[in-house]
Amino acid sequence: MPIAIDRRELQRMLGEEGAQLVEVLPKAEYDEDHLPGAIHLPLRRLETEARDSLDPARPVIVYCWDGA
């Protein structure tokens, strides 16, 4: 079940738990600006590519910034 986390929890999870940070932005937006160390899995491909790209034993943090 997805939950919202704040910046402090994000940093804790990345450092202590080895969480995987996934950005679901379209490729052009990801190429223009993304968080350091983020894995790029566009939202439309997330379901089909997640199993091949992510470690199921580690937490996953999904991030998408909408500037609108």
Secondary structure, DSSP 8 states (H G I E B T S, - for coil): ------HHHHHHHHHHS--EEEE---HHHHHHS--TT-EE--HHHHHHHHHHHS-TTS-EEEE-----
